[in-house]
Amino acid sequence: MSRSTRSSRRILSVAVTAVAATALVLAPMSAANAGPPDRGGHPGKGCDERNNNSVSKLLECVKKGGVLEHLDAFQAIADQHDGTRAAGLPGYDASVDYVAERLERAGWEVSFDEFPYDYFGPSTLRQLTPTETEHETGAFTGSASADVTGTIVPVDINLDVPADATSGCEPEDFTGLDFSGPADIALIQRGVCDFSVKVTNATTAGAEAVIIFNQGNDPTREGLIVGTLDPLQATVPVVGASFAAGAALAAEGSTAFISVPEPESRPQRNVIAELPGRNDDNVVMAGAHLDSVQAGPGINDNGSGSAALLEIAENLGKWKPQNTVRFAWWGAEEDGLLGSEAYVTELDQAARDRIALYLNFDMVASPNYISMVYDSDQSTFPAGEIPIPEGSVAIEDLFESYYTALRQPYDDTAFDGRSDYEAFILAGIPAGGLFTGAEEVKTEEQAAIWGGTAGEQFDPCYHLACDTRANINEKALYLNVGAIATAVLTYGQSTESVNGVRGARWTIADLLPDPAGPQGTFPEGGGGLAHDHGNREAA
């Protein structure tokens, strides 16, 4: 064995040791417990007292019990507030207060970033004929408010499975359809083009309301679909429906009642926490959305990312980073990425230029998970018109190197702007992150690699009431807690690989192996990020 080979293996061993205190070995203790013994065997400083300035130190204090404690707290908040932590409702306010209190106690500088928010109460979609049925629904972001009772007019729909559809994408789809009645409701199927295009074509044709139902071409597109019309502000009410509801509404002679209530102005808050660094002109940001959907408590989506970030933050309060570190817990992500978009929009150019990078953690403990990294190098998923700022590839490489060091397989997920990183990349700020899957169905190949159940969604409780504390895969959660800690410590010390700004002479990233490469289990699209956070397009 050559000397250089021995050296390389020794470096790899150090790297693996530094990050191995993650997924399966975190002890069930709270972060407030005493730290590990010192070299003399004497009790160490408590984790809330010491400077955790390395990955190994930090992961000695980021405990299994601490992460789960936060998830239990989010569940309790939902239980106390009608089963939800959605923006505009008391459960979200209680979640904000909980996170802020824990951060302040840990020594972070905490502020609230308020942004405007219009709260819509529950919408109604009631089929009146040929049978009377109440269909599950919700208003699209950008919908007008109104009550409409009218005749259903199907628009170029296809109910044959697989249901390929271009419904409503062309003005010609409405040619020959009768929208001359006192109230007509366009029934449009998801597929191919933006929701805003479908609604614009429908209102131009004379529709007084629009129902957009899910496509039905695969199991991930059968349930209720509710998205955003952004930047369109519709002049008619627009609500969503499942594929089954759309098929029922398409029956000859169908009439329906639609109600979208008037919105109430309920300004919401992002939680922003900061640790000042030696270089305050180079800010490392990491974030997770704190809100749930109205249908459930949102413990995986996104209590998992919020809890992981909070547990790490609680153990970094004494850290003196090279670069300023700023964490964010976003509001109203489920309504169209509203909190993060408002935050970035209100920054002037100088403030944006100070942000070196942004890390996003949305759904990192899906019960039927696979490990995924945002595909910023487009090795699997071409980004199309989505701009990918220079430096984003280095972030992807870091997460992939982390998984490689632990000999954990990973795959790409589409870097397509469907979570809170979108506003950052649109502003030219490098970004990256992790994801473990939403409503996409796990394949046999993926089950062979990561375990779990083929033929079931990565998260069978995605956007449902069953997204509870029981909907967490603890192995995935702990594995990703380590990845998040590694990235935060690395970039807190130096962002040279991302934006060229030198900091510490070396970081843990310098010891990690080269990425092994994604597993390539999404050869024909997908990528697990099929969830509709802020979804503007029907394709």
C-alpha positions in Angstrom: 0.0 0.0 0.0 1.4 3.4 -1.0 1.8 6.2 1.5 -0.6 8.3 -0.5 -3.2 5.6 -0.4 -2.9 5.2 3.4 -3.2 9.0 3.7 -6.4 9.1 1.6 -7.9 6.3 3.6 -7.0 8.0 6.8 -8.7 11.3 5.6 -11.8 9.4 4.6 -11.9 7.6 8.0 -11.7 11.0 9.8 -14.5 12.4 7.6 -16.8 9.3 8.2 -16.1 9.5 11.9 -17.0 13.2 12.0 -20.4 12.7 10.5 -21.2 9.2 11.7 -22.9 10.3 14.9 -26.1 10.8 12.9 -29.0 8.6 11.8 -28.9 5.5 13.8 -26.7 6.4 16.8 -28.2 9.6 18.2 -28.9 9.0 21.9 -32.4 9.7 23.2 -31.4 12.7 25.4 -32.5 16.3 25.4 -30.0 19.0 24.2 -29.9 20.5 27.7 -28.2 17.4 29.1 -24.5 17.3 29.9 -22.1 17.1 27.1 -19.7 14.2 26.6 -16.8 13.7 29.0 -13.6 15.6 28.5 -10.2 13.9 27.7 -9.7 13.3 31.4 -13.0 11.5 31.8 -14.6 14.3 33.7 -18.1 15.5 32.8 -18.1 17.9 30.0 -19.8 21.2 29.7 -23.6 21.0 29.1 -24.5 21.2 25.4 -26.2 24.5 26.0 -23.0 25.9 27.4 -20.3 24.9 25.0 -19.2 26.1 21.6 -20.1 23.4 19.1 -17.8 24.6 16.4 -17.3 21.3 14.6 -19.6 18.7 13.1 -18.5 16.0 15.6 -19.1 18.3 18.5 -22.4 19.5 17.2 -23.7 15.9 16.5 -22.7 14.9 20.0 -25.3 17.4 21.2 -28.0 17.2 18.6 -29.9 14.4 20.2 -32.6 12.0 19.1 -34.9 13.1 21.9 -34.4 16.8 21.0 -35.6 16.5 17.4 -38.6 14.3 18.5 -39.4 16.7 21.2 -40.0 19.4 18.6 -42.1 17.1 16.5 -44.2 16.2 19.6 -44.6 19.9 20.3 -45.9 20.6 16.7 -48.3 17.7 17.1 -49.6 19.0 20.4 -50.1 22.5 18.9 -52.1 21.0 16.1 -54.2 18.9 18.5 -55.0 22.0 20.4 -56.0 23.9 17.3 -58.5 21.8 15.3 -55.8 19.5 13.9 -53.9 22.0 11.8 -51.0 24.5 11.9 -52.0 26.3 8.6 -51.2 29.9 7.9 -53.9 32.3 9.0 -55.0 30.0 11.8 -54.1 29.9 15.6 -52.1 26.7 15.1 -49.6 28.6 13.0 -49.3 31.4 15.4 -48.6 28.9 18.2 -45.9 27.3 16.1 -44.2 30.6 15.5 -44.3 31.4 19.2 -42.8 28.0 20.1 -39.9 28.3 17.6 -39.1 31.8 18.6 -39.1 31.0 22.3 -36.8 28.1 21.9 -34.4 30.1 19.7 -34.3 33.1 22.1 -33.5 30.7 25.0 -30.6 29.2 23.0 -29.0 32.7 22.4 -30.1 33.5 18.9 -31.1 37.0 17.8 -34.7 36.5 16.8 -37.0 38.7 14.8 -40.3 38.4 13.0 -40.7 39.3 9.4 -44.4 40.2 8.8 -45.9 39.9 5.4 -49.5 40.4 4.1 -51.7 37.4 3.8 -55.3 36.9 2.8 -57.0 34.1 4.6 -59.7 32.2 2.7 -62.2 30.3 4.8 -63.4 26.9 3.6 -64.7 26.8 0.1 -67.6 24.7 -1.2 -68.1 22.5 -4.2 -71.6 20.9 -4.2 -72.9 19.0 -7.2 -76.7 19.5 -7.4 -77.6 17.3 -10.4 -77.9 14.6 -11.5 -77.2 13.6 -7.9 -76.4 15.9 -5.0 -72.8 15.3 -3.7 -70.5 17.4 -1.6 -67.0 17.2 -3.2 -63.8 18.0 -1.3 -62.3 21.2 -2.6 -60.2 24.3 -2.0 -59.8 27.7 -3.6 -56.8 28.4 -5.9 -54.5 31.2 -4.8 -55.6 34.1 -6.9 -59.2 33.0 -7.0 -62.0 35.6 -6.9 -64.6 35.4 -4.2 -68.2 34.6 -5.1 -71.1 32.2 -4.9 -72.1 30.7 -8.2 -74.8 28.2 -9.0 -74.6 27.1 -12.6 -74.4 24.5 -15.4 -71.2 22.4 -15.7 -69.5 22.8 -19.1 -66.7 20.2 -19.7 -63.8 21.5 -21.7 -61.9 19.0 -23.8 -61.5 16.5 -21.0 -60.3 12.9 -21.2 -61.5 10.4 -18.6 -59.9 7.4 -20.2 -57.0 6.2 -18.1 -54.2 7.1 -18.7 -55.9 10.4 -19.0 -53.6 12.5 -21.3 -55.1 15.9 -21.4 -54.5 19.4 -22.7 -57.9 20.6 -21.4 -58.3 24.4 -21.5 -54.8 25.2 -22.8 -55.9 26.6 -26.1 -58.7 29.1 -26.8 -59.9 26.7 -29.5 -60.7 24.2 -26.7 -63.7 26.4 -25.9 -65.0 26.8 -29.5 -68.5 25.5 -29.9 -69.1 25.3 -26.1 -72.2 27.2 -24.8 -71.3 29.7 -22.1 -74.3 31.9 -22.9 -76.4 30.9 -19.9 -77.0 33.0 -16.8 -74.2 31.0 -15.0 -71.8 28.5 -16.5 -69.0 26.7 -14.8 -66.0 25.5 -16.9 -64.9 22.0 -15.9 -61.2 21.8 -16.8 -58.7 18.9 -16.4 -55.2 19.3 -15.1 -52.4 18.8 -17.7 -49.7 20.4 -19.8 -50.1 24.2 -19.3 -50.2 26.6 -16.4 -53.5 26.9 -14.4 -53.5 30.6 -15.1 -53.7 29.9 -18.8 -56.6 27.6 -18.4 -58.5 30.1 -16.3 -57.7 33.0 -18.6 -59.1 31.1 -21.6 -62.2 30.1 -19.6 -63.1 33.6 -18.5 -62.5 34.9 -22.0 -65.0 32.3 -23.3 -67.5 33.6 -20.7 -67.3 31.2 -17.8 -68.6 32.5 -14.5 -66.6 30.0 -12.4 -63.9 27.4 -13.0 -63.3 23.9 -11.6 -59.9 22.4 -12.2 -59.8 18.6 -11.4 -56.8 16.3 -11.2 -55.5 14.6 -14.3 -55.9 10.9 -13.4 -53.1 9.7 -15.6 -51.2 8.1 -12.6 -51.8 7.4 -8.9 -50.2 10.7 -7.9 -52.7 12.7 -9.9 -56.0 11.3 -8.6 -56.6 13.2 -5.4 -57.7 16.8 -4.8 -55.6 19.4 -6.7 -55.3 23.0 -5.4 -52.6 25.3 -6.8 -51.9 28.9 -7.5 -52.8 31.2 -10.4 -50.0 33.5 -9.6 -49.5 36.1 -11.1 -53.1 36.0 -12.3 -55.8 37.5 -10.1 -58.9 35.8 -11.4 -62.2 37.6 -11.9 -64.2 34.4 -11.2 -64.0 31.8 -8.4 -61.6 28.9 -9.1 -61.7 25.8 -7.1 -60.0 22.3 -7.3 -61.3 18.8 -7.3 -60.1 15.2 -7.5 -60.1 13.1 -10.7 -63.1 11.1 -9.3 -65.0 14.3 -8.5 -64.2 15.6 -12.0 -65.6 12.5 -13.6 -68.8 12.8 -11.6 -69.2 16.5 -12.5 -68.7 15.7 -16.2 -71.9 13.7 -16.2 -74.5 15.0 -18.6 -76.9 17.5 -17.0 -74.6 18.3 -14.1 -75.1 21.5 -12.2 -73.2 22.7 -9.2 -72.9 25.3 -6.4 -69.5 26.9 -5.8 -68.6 29.2 -3.0 -65.3 31.0 -2.3 -65.7 33.3 0.7 -64.3 36.8 0.9 -60.7 36.8 2.1 -59.8 38.3 5.5 -56.5 40.2 5.9 -54.5 38.2 8.4 -50.8 39.3 8.2 -48.4 36.4 8.9 -44.9 36.1 10.4 -41.7 34.4 9.3 -39.3 33.6 12.1 -35.8 34.9 11.4 -32.9 33.9 13.7 -29.3 35.1 13.3 -25.8 34.3 14.7 -23.4 37.2 13.8 -20.2 36.1 12.2 -16.8 37.7 11.8 -17.8 38.4 8.2 -21.2 40.0 8.4 -21.1 40.7 4.6 -21.3 37.0 3.9 -24.5 35.5 5.2 -25.3 31.7 5.1 -29.1 31.1 5.2 -31.0 27.9 5.9 -34.8 27.6 6.0 -37.8 25.4 6.4 -41.5 26.2 6.1 -43.4 26.1 9.4 -47.0 26.0 8.2 -49.1 22.9 7.4 -52.0 22.6 5.0 -55.5 23.1 6.5 -56.3 19.4 6.1 -53.8 18.2 8.8 -51.0 18.9 11.3 -48.1 18.7 8.8 -45.6 16.8 10.9 -43.6 15.5 8.0 -44.6 18.4 5.7 -42.9 20.3 7.2 -42.5 19.7 10.8 -39.6 17.5 9.9 -37.5 20.2 8.3 -38.6 22.8 10.9 -37.7 20.4 13.9 -34.3 19.4 12.4 -33.3 23.0 11.9 -34.6 24.0 15.3 -32.7 21.3 17.1 -29.5 22.2 15.3 -30.0 25.9 16.1 -30.5 25.2 19.8 -27.0 23.6 19.9 -25.3 26.4 18.0 -26.1 29.3 20.3 -22.5 29.6 21.6 -20.9 29.2 18.2 -18.9 32.1 16.8 -19.0 31.4 13.0 -16.7 32.9 10.4 -19.8 33.9 8.3 -23.1 35.2 9.7 -25.6 32.4 9.9 -29.3 33.1 9.5 -32.1 30.6 9.9 -35.7 31.1 8.7 -39.0 29.4 9.4 -41.3 30.4 6.6 -45.0 31.1 6.7 -47.7 30.4 4.1 -45.5 28.1 1.9 -48.5 25.9 1.3 -50.4 28.9 -0.2 -47.8 29.6 -2.9 -44.4 30.2 -1.2 -45.7 33.5 0.1 -43.5 34.0 3.2 -40.2 33.4 1.5 -41.2 35.3 -1.6 -42.2 38.3 0.5 -38.9 38.1 2.5 -36.7 38.1 -0.6 -38.7 40.7 -2.4 -38.5 43.2 0.5 -34.6 43.0 0.6 -32.8 45.7 -1.3 -30.0 44.6 -3.7 -27.3 45.2 -1.2 -29.0 42.9 1.3 -29.5 40.2 -1.3 -25.8 40.5 -2.3 -24.8 39.8 1.3 -26.5 36.3 1.1 -23.9 33.8 0.0 -26.3 30.9 -0.3 -29.6 29.4 0.8 -30.3 25.8 2.0 -33.8 24.5 2.0 -35.2 21.6 4.0 -38.8 20.6 3.1 -40.0 17.1 4.0 -36.9 15.3 5.2 -38.5 12.3 7.0 -41.1 10.8 4.6 -42.3 7.4 5.9 -41.6 5.5 2.6 -38.6 7.7 1.8 -35.7 7.8 -0.6 -32.8 10.2 0.0 -32.8 13.0 -2.6 -30.7 16.1 -3.3 -31.8 19.1 -5.5 -30.4 18.5 -8.9 -28.7 21.8 -9.6 -26.2 20.3 -12.1 -29.2 19.1 -14.1 -27.6 15.6 -14.5 -31.1 14.1 -14.3 -33.6 16.9 -14.7 -33.1 19.8 -17.1 -34.2 23.0 -15.3 -35.7 24.6 -18.4 -36.5 28.2 -17.8 -35.6 28.0 -14.1 -32.4 29.9 -13.5 -29.7 28.0 -11.5 -27.3 30.5 -9.9 -23.6 29.7 -10.1 -22.5 28.0 -6.9 -25.6 25.8 -6.5 -23.7 22.8 -7.9 -21.2 23.0 -5.1 -24.0 22.8 -2.6 -25.4 19.7 -4.3 -21.9 18.2 -4.3 -21.6 18.7 -0.5 -24.8 16.9 0.3 -23.9 14.1 -2.1 -20.4 13.8 -0.5 -22.0 13.5 2.9 -24.2 10.6 1.8 -21.2 9.0 0.0 -19.1 9.2 3.2 -21.9 7.3 5.1 -22.3 4.9 2.2 -25.9 5.9 1.8 -27.4 5.8 -1.7 -29.1 9.0 -3.0 -30.8 10.2 -6.1 -31.6 13.5 -7.7 -34.8 15.5 -7.3 -36.0 18.2 -9.7 -34.6 21.6 -8.9 -37.7 23.3 -10.3 -38.7 26.0 -7.9 -41.4 24.2 -6.0 -40.4 25.1 -2.5 -39.1 28.1 -0.6 -35.7 28.3 -2.4 -37.5 29.6 -5.5 -37.4 33.3 -4.5 -33.7 32.9 -3.7 -32.6 31.4 -7.1 -34.8 34.0 -8.9 -32.8 36.6 -7.1 -29.5 35.0 -8.2 -28.6 33.5 -4.8 -27.1 29.9 -5.0 -29.3 27.3 -3.3 -29.6 23.6 -2.6 -31.4 21.2 -0.3 -32.8 17.8 0.6 -36.0 16.0 0.1 -37.4 12.6 0.9 -40.6 12.5 -1.3 -44.2 13.5 -1.4 -47.0 11.8 -3.4 -44.9 10.1 -6.1 -45.1 6.3 -6.0 -42.0 4.3 -5.0 -40.8 1.9 -7.7 -39.6 -1.7 -7.2 -36.1 -0.5 -8.0 -36.3 2.2 -5.4 -37.6 -0.2 -2.8 -34.7 -2.6 -3.5 -32.2 0.3 -2.8 -33.8 2.2 0.1 -36.3 -0.4 1.5 -39.9 0.5 2.1 -42.9 -0.5 0.0 -43.0 -0.4 -3.8 -46.3 0.8 -5.2 -47.0 3.2 -2.4 -46.3 7.0 -2.2 -43.2 8.2 -0.6 -45.5 9.9 1.8 -49.0 8.3 1.8 -50.3 11.0 4.2 -49.1 13.9 2.0 -51.4 16.9 2.6 -53.8 14.7 4.6 -55.0 14.6 8.2 -52.8 11.5 8.8 -49.6 13.5 8.5 -49.1 13.1 12.2 -46.2 12.3 14.5 -46.7 8.7 13.4 -45.9 9.7 9.8 -42.2 10.1 10.4 -39.4 7.8 9.3 -36.8 8.3 12.1 -34.0 6.8 10.1 -34.4 9.3 7.3 -34.9 12.1 9.8 -31.6 11.4 11.7 -29.7 10.9 8.5 -30.7 14.3 7.2 -30.1 16.0 10.6 -26.5 15.0 10.1 -26.5 16.3 6.5 -28.0 19.7 7.6 -25.5 20.0 10.4 -22.6 19.3 8.1 -23.8 21.9 5.6 -24.4 24.6 8.2 -21.1 24.1 9.9 -19.2 23.9 6.6 -20.6 27.1 5.1 -20.6 28.9 8.4 -16.8 28.4 8.3 -16.3 29.0 4.6 -18.3 29.6 1.4 -15.3 29.6 -0.9 -16.6 26.7 -3.0 -19.9 28.5 -3.6 -19.1 32.2 -4.0 -15.3 32.4 -3.8 -15.3 34.1 -0.3 -12.6 32.5 1.7 -13.0 31.7 5.4 -11.5 29.0 7.5 -8.5 27.3 6.0 -10.3 23.9 5.9 -13.8 22.5 6.7 -15.3 19.1 7.0 -16.2 19.3 3.4 -12.5 19.2 2.5 -12.3 15.7 4.1 -15.4 14.2 2.4 -15.0 11.9 -0.6 -16.1 12.8 -4.1 -19.8 12.1 -4.7 -20.6 8.5 -5.7 -23.3 9.7 -8.1 -27.1 9.5 -8.0 -28.8 6.1 -8.4 -30.6 7.2 -11.5 -34.1 5.8 -10.6 -36.0 8.6 -12.3 -35.0 8.1 -16.0 -38.3 9.4 -17.3 -39.1 12.3 -15.1 -40.6 12.5 -11.6 -37.9 13.1 -9.0 -40.2 12.9 -6.0 -40.9 16.6 -6.0 -44.3 16.2 -7.5 -45.9 18.1 -4.6 -47.9 21.2 -5.3 -46.4 23.8 -3.0 -47.0 26.9 -5.0 -47.7 24.8 -8.1 -48.4 27.2 -11.0 -48.4 24.6 -13.7 -50.6 21.7 -14.6 -48.0 19.6 -16.3 
